[in-house]
Amino acid sequence: KDADLEAKLAALFEPREEDKEAVTQILELMESRVAPAAEQMGGSVVYKGFVDGVIYVDFVGPTASLAGGMTNIFGHYVPEVRAVKDYNDAIPKPGLDTPDGRAILQVLDESINPSIASHGGHISLIDVKDDRVYVRLEGGCQGCGMADVTLKQGVEVEIKKVVPSIIAVLDVTDHAE
């Protein structure tokens, strides 16, 4: 199922003939401007596609904050570029648009993230599938030695209070980055 989705997304992001020159310029800028900045932050930014003026990239590590600057740079050198967006946001996540997904997002936004923000962290809801919740720990939470304790003894407990049918909250963060 996931392989089918990946194939569909790859086809969606296949450059059109009229975009090939812009894509060449984008790739050159990715290598010369974006890659060094991402490396300094301890991550990388991987080009995924260019569709209707939007560059889709995969932000690896703590690099998502580069999106605004990337939009400015690319828009300056490649007039066809309107925005830079996270490729992962283009992947449909039907579990987020359910009563459970909305309730979990609300508890994250109203209870959990304000507390975690005081430590420079943030938790994003990635998806809800069946009885499992997938989250990504960001900012100060990524790579933190207490991340697992926070997740299992704090976040998971609060989510299960709101949605008792949840049996696990799983961390999809790459803590090695």
Rosetta blueprint (number, residue, H / E / L):
1 K L
2 D H
3 A H
4 D H
5 L H
6 E H
7 A H
8 K H
9 L H
10 A H
11 A H
12 L H
13 F L
14 E L
15 P L
16 R L
17 E H
18 E H
19 D H
20 K H
21 E H
22 A H
23 V H
24 T H
25 Q H
26 I H
27 L H
28 E H
29 L H
30 M H
31 E H
32 S H
33 R H
34 V H
35 A H
36 P H
37 A H
38 A H
39 E H
40 Q H
41 M L
42 G L
43 G L
44 S E
45 V E
46 V E
47 Y E
48 K E
49 G E
50 F E
51 V E
52 D L
53 G L
54 V E
55 I E
56 Y E
57 V E
58 D E
59 F E
60 V E
61 G L
62 P L
63 T L
64 A H
65 S H
66 L H
67 A H
68 G H
69 G H
70 M H
71 T H
72 N H
73 I H
74 F H
75 G H
76 H H
77 Y H
78 V L
79 P L
80 E L
81 V L
82 R L
83 A E
84 V E
85 K E
86 D E
87 Y H
88 N H
89 D H
90 A H
91 I L
92 P L
93 K L
94 P H
95 G H
96 L H
97 D H
98 T L
99 P H
100 D H
101 G H
102 R H
103 A H
104 I H
105 L H
106 Q H
107 V H
108 L H
109 D H
110 E H
111 S H
112 I H
113 N H
114 P H
115 S H
116 I H
117 A H
118 S L
119 H L
120 G L
121 G E
122 H E
123 I E
124 S E
125 L E
126 I E
127 D E
128 V E
129 K E
130 D L
131 D L
132 R E
133 V E
134 Y E
135 V E
136 R E
137 L E
138 E E
139 G E
140 G L
141 C L
142 Q L
143 G L
144 C L
145 G L
146 M L
147 A H
148 D H
149 V H
150 T H
151 L H
152 K H
153 Q H
154 G H
155 V H
156 E H
157 V H
158 E H
159 I H
160 K H
161 K H
162 V H
163 V L
164 P L
165 S L
166 I L
167 I L
168 A E
169 V E
170 L E
171 D E
172 V L
173 T L
174 D L
175 H L
176 A L
177 E L
